[in-house]
Amino acid sequence: MPPIYPLEKLVDSVCRYHPWYRSLLVQHPLQIQLQEAQLSELPLITAEVLDQHYFTSAARPDPELSVYKTSGTSSGIRKAIYYSKEDDEGYIAAKMASYREWLKNPSIVHKALADMGTGHAASTALAIFSRLGWQAASLSFELPIEAHIAKLKQFQPDLLYTMPSILDAIVAEAGNPLLFGIQKIILVGEIAPIEWQAHIAARFGIEPADILDTYGSIEIGAIASYSHELGLYIIDETLCAEALPAEQINDRFEPLQGNEAVLVLTSYIRSMFPAIRYVTYDVVRDFQTITINGNPRQAFQCISKRIGPDLKHGEKISLYDIESVVHQFVHDAELRVKLVHNQLSIHIRSRSLKEEMLIHIQHAIEHKISEIGQMIQNRILAGITVTRAAENEHLERGTVKSKKLYF
């Protein structure tokens, strides 16, 4: 947990690059006095605030800035998010510190392959690998799965940096993943339930602790990574996190479970994005502060789901919980979850899935995930269908993330 900077210094830093932020303070109903205020009294940077101020700004002409495009909402409009050299250096430093802490001895890795989507994590991967002294290579997620398999066979990386859905496809196609010789795996970009991680580790002949699940966003950068020893995601030391009730973000949101809250982040190193009480809309469970090596660190148990203006009653549906239930029946499951016309459908590809299991999986989802059961009972959801995909069927994928709720 970072030291709490004086708010005046923090606000001045934000206003230097985002002058419109000062107007939020003026309009704030508390009429904030920065000398006496707490961080929790500053306005939230919500999606509405960003749409009104940040994403309407003219393009920044500085050639030294990196720019990444994201749709941001279901509108599909690509929005520009900027990184300065200092922002990039802060991100790279945070990732390197996370990897070193996990590996203990980074020199055990000699070759690393980045196999993922586009964006900030992908663009900085090779620089991070190089600074750690590893021979580095990369592969585009847009290539057919056969190209991923061929590259793994040819390059034989000690470490693979990829997304869970890409790893699912590799395992399904590879036959025997042990032949790749992979000893360490870093995950990014999608949910990775603990049960799923354990199965993946077994397929590669490694231990679950040899997998590092990382959590970040294009807006903030590196946010947290999972500690198998502690059973928690540990938030990066350059961030100050808050866990807020959903209705405090927006009164149209329904209350979450008692141990759930929306993650809100403040960065003391990010400059080209207004990362001061930024609302991630990610729902975390069991947010807490623990002590590691004598220092307080913020942590949470998992990301259960995401809320937002486009999800409606999908806000109650946790992909984390659905995956966890399914993996109790079949360890090699690859899922696509859809919510169409109030019908929840789970389409599963798995070599070990038997037809008679489908009804048991459906029953378990309805009865082990209380929110879904209650939605069915209240007729908010029409019901659940669980179907089996053919082994050679290509499951629907988004542009990058395929572990998501499809509408």
Helices and strands as residue ranges (DSSP letters): H 7-17, H 21-27, G 39-41, H 47-49, I 50-54, E 66-70, E 79-83, H 85-103, G 106-108, E 111-116, H 120-131, E 135-140, H 145-155, E 159-162, H 164-174, G 177-180, E 184-187, H 194-204, G 208-210, E 211-217, E 221-227, E 232-235, E 239-244, H 246-249, E 260-267, E 278-285, E 288-292, E 295-300, E 302-306, G 312-316, H 319-326, E 334-340, E 343-349, H 357-368, H 370-377, E 383-388, E 405-406
